């Protein structure tokens, strides 16, 4: 079985901007830092829609790139 060697960081944030056409947007971390996510990260979390103001849970790789995003009430996909 393949196991990722990259560690990840899971954090919560609030949706700030979401474009349903590209499935990308930005979230605000609790410290006010704005972080962008792309369509691949949105798709990895299994969501269909995201509303501004919703709380999300996201996984970031060592470089800080968002690799998965879902609602706080849902689990993130396994690594």
N, C-alpha and C positions, 0 to 999 in steps of 0.2 A: 504494500500500500504506500502510495506517495504521501509524504508528510512535508508540509511547508517548513522551511527553515527561517522564514521571516516572522518576527514577532509582531504582534499588533496591539493597538491601544483602543479600548472601547470607551467612548464618552457619550454624554447626552448633550443635546443642543435644541435650539428652537428654529423651525423653518422660517427663513426670511424671504426668499424668492424661490419660485418654482415655475419652470417653463414646461408645460405638458408636452409640447411638440418635441423638444430635445431631451426631455426627462432629466434635465440638469437644473441646478440652482445653487443657492447658498444657504447656510445655516449660521446662527450666532451661538457661539459657545457661551457659557454662563459668565465668562470674564469679558464678554463683548467682542471677542475676536470673530471676524467673519471668515468662514471656510467654505470653499466651493466644492461641489460634487458634480460628477458627470453622469451621463445616462447609464453607463455600466455599473456604477455604484448603486444607483437607484434600482436598476433591474435585479441586482444581486440580493437586495432586501425583500423582493417579492411584492412590493407595493404596486398599486395601480394609479393612485392619486395622492397628492400631498397638498395640504392647505397651509397657507402662511399662518404662523402662530402655533402649529402643532409641535409637540415635543417629540423628538426623534432620538434614537440610539444609533450610533454609527461606529464603524470600525475603521481605524486609520493604520496604514502601514508605517514602517520605520521612517519613511521619507515625509510622512504627514499627509499623504494622499488618501482621500476617503475611498475605501474599497467596497463598503456595504453600508446601507442606510435603511432603517426601518422605524416603525413607531415604537415608543418606549414600552408599550404593552405587548409587543411581539418579540420573539427571540431573533437574534441575528443568525444568519445561516452558519453552519459549521465551517471551520477553516479548511 
